[in-house]
Amino acid sequence: MSVVIYTIFLYLYRWGISVASVFNKKARLWISGRKRLAEWLHQSFGNNNSPVIWMHCASLGEFEQGRPVLEALKQQYPGHKILLTFFSPSGYEIRKNYNQADWVGYLPLDTPANVKQFLDQVRPELALFVKYEYWYHFLHQLNRRNIPTLLISALFRENSIFLKSYGGFHRKMLGFFTHIFVQDAASKERLAHIVPDIKVTAAGDTRFDRVVQIADQFTPIPVIERFAKDKPFIIVAGSTWPEDEHLLSQYINKNKRNTSLIIAPHEINKEHIDEIIKYFPDAVLYSVTEQDADAALNSNILIIDNIGMLSRLYYYASVAYIGGGFNKSGIHNTLEAAVFSRPVIFGPNYRKFYEAISLIKKEGAFSYSTGNELEDEIRKLKNNPAFLEICGKNAGDFVRAGTGATAIILSYIEANLR
């Protein structure tokens, strides 16, 4: 009965997305991206004779989490071809030209007919789902066809539906995985009464491997180099939301003589950028400095109005500020900043992110709730260079110590890939 209800819900979801597409760009992309999936599958896989490894990610964040595993598989199995799929347009649109995958596409809606068509065409030898993706018909059919299916970088919190009395349908989906790689020992322990212990490995979080990879391959950003030159104290604020920007403006506008700011907001549409400029009227836009490099030298506030460089921006920080701490969903990625041995500051909603909790315990990160608290935290770091350096080292050491998940997953695949 649960399967029937689930399938009906998917059809209703598809109808709802169609209605929303009239008003919402993201919904339109979701619909248009799936219109010719059958044709794309036939053209892409009709004449393919190479074995296929398939990785599926919900969106961009999950892709970055799975990326080190995908790229390691690409290197380890050069005779295989890589298929990368996304559920969300925000992942697909940004990574549709990703050159480490042979094909990049949308995941079809999880209906029995779509799943049969997809698996018949692709014929994957191995399937990997990243973190949170659970699709009943796909997982059921992969299991029935004896296709090894892995869940990687999974995280199971105390309130997870898999642990609820009414979570039987979701627990059934977990049973379809060949092996589950969880981020921490607590997740493994929570699954102890649901999944046989032999099928679960506490491998760690592949995001640590990814951010270390980014840091080790760092290349300078010329305009930012120019902006940062001779500026003694720079806050790099990433993935900010309006409340972050409001509180940062209170601090910066009081301390602009001796503090510089690079701000990379979560949303870069014109309306949001215009609102940020109201907070920081003396700021210049990155798009302007690309045309006029001298503009970078004539301001102490730079607004990043493009995407794709945030993970490298943190290199230029004295202190990193992570946005999202006043949202219900919580803060964004702290590891991208900490890997460069930079102290991290964020708002109060961070407690569902174990890496943020760990960084605070190790005095590599600090949380605040009010404008006065933000000013206090920055002052402590800014006025004590030795303390600033120690906190930065604490952050960097924490990230480097957390690497290794990719190697554990690859070792399992090497031992078990047929």
GILINRA-V890621 format. One record per helix or strand of 3 or more residues. SS is the DSSP state (@ for helix, = for strand). FROM is the first residue (numbers start at 1). LEN is the number of residues. If there is no record, write none. Layout:
SS	FROM	LEN
SS	FROM	LEN
This chain:
@	2	19
@	25	8
@	37	9
=	52	6
@	60	17
=	81	6
@	89	7
=	103	4
@	112	11
=	124	7
@	136	9
=	148	7
@	161	3
@	168	7
=	179	4
@	185	6
@	197	3
=	200	3
@	206	11
@	222	7
=	234	7
@	242	13
=	260	6
@	270	10
@	286	6
@	293	5
=	301	3
@	310	7
=	319	4
@	335	4
=	343	4
@	354	8
=	365	3
@	371	12
@	385	17
@	405	12
